[in-house]
Amino acid sequence: MKRTRTRLYVILMLIVLVFSASLTAQKKDKDKDKDEHKAKKTEKAANLPAVIWHDPGDVASLNLIYGAGGKEDAPDPNATYTFVKEDSEGTSPKFDVKDEQGRKWRVKLGQEPQSETAATRLLWAAGYFVDEDYYLEEVKVANMPKKLHRGADFVSADGTVHKARLELKSKEVKKLGPWDWFDNPFQDKQELNGLRVMMSLVNNWDISSVNNSVYVVGDERRYVVSDVGASFGNTGNNFRRSKSRPKDYADSKFIEKSNEDFVDFEMHSRPFFLSVVNAPNYKARTRMEEIPKHIPRADAKWLGERLAQLSEEQINDCFRAAGYSPEEVTILTETVRKRIAELNAL
């Protein structure tokens, strides 16, 4: 009897081991298939044409209240959104929501929602690819957690979220990864040089490569500055720089120096000298200062001529859409127009 039980036990153990081995093999095969499929998709994407700029058409007719997504993609300010998950990446509080149509949005809080919303509109008007960003003073969100890890100060007890940027997460956009300012397919091209100038024009001091993204959209690889929240303040080290501070922006310098052939634009991102103990960060942020330097004069003028097609009303719309006060809209618009005039005076 004992022998029979022992044999049955051994047989059962063998069956379990064989079954487990089979499941493990199947999982490995599935993982291998997934990796191969992903590798093929990446290889296919790498063969798509790379673009960083497109002709936006009649600049004077662009609607800068709604920006790249237009009115048709705009979030409903009166709808109730559903909380999905919190995002812990980056310096700004963020979380994902779904709207009543099932569209996914990334909500950003903190210092950057207004500046990022406005900056994307100016970049889009200049012909650059941007995320579809919208600013809402209030957003009603259901199923909010009791307390966010970051940004809880912007959320009322009833789930009302205040001063939020909503970025549409389109199913048509596939993110490949970051791109580097100093290593990309557009070196010495007018379009990249124009984008370098744009970073200085809006005073976006956080121009790290991690804030750049390559998107696959249709049959193109689009090179995008996907985080422009550190704009419209003052550039500088940890103590001097600011975001979304119109008076700081107005008081800052735009063109550092120029000669017959090249222009250097103002950009300060080097950390305070004691920060050199974090050598990689110190080196990376110091190198950022080179991005808007040594720009061919003709390329800077090319960008200025394009931006000069914008009316004062359109530039106003950039900042009205981002929720700035009338006084702030005036300061920001006057500064942008002044900088466009400086480009065209080169």
Buried (B, 14 or more C-beta within 10 A) or exposed (E): EEEEEEEEEEEEEEEEEEEEEEEEEEEEEEEEEEEEEEEEEEEEBEEBEBBBBEEBEEBEEBEBBBBBBEEEBBBEEEEBBBBBEBBEEBBBBBBBBBBEEEBBBBBBBBBBBBBBBBBBBBBBBBBBBBBBBBBBEEBBBEEBEEEBEBBEEBBEEEBEBBBBBBBBBBEEBEEBEEBEBEEBEBEEBBBBBBBBBBBBBBBBBBBBBBBBBBBBBEEBBBBBBBBBBBBBBBBBBEEBBBBBBBBBBBEBEBBBEBEEEBBBBBBBBBBEEEBEEEEEEBEBBEBBBBBBBEBBBEBBBBBBEBBEBBEEEBBBBBBBBBBBEEEBBBBBBBBBBEBBEBBBEE
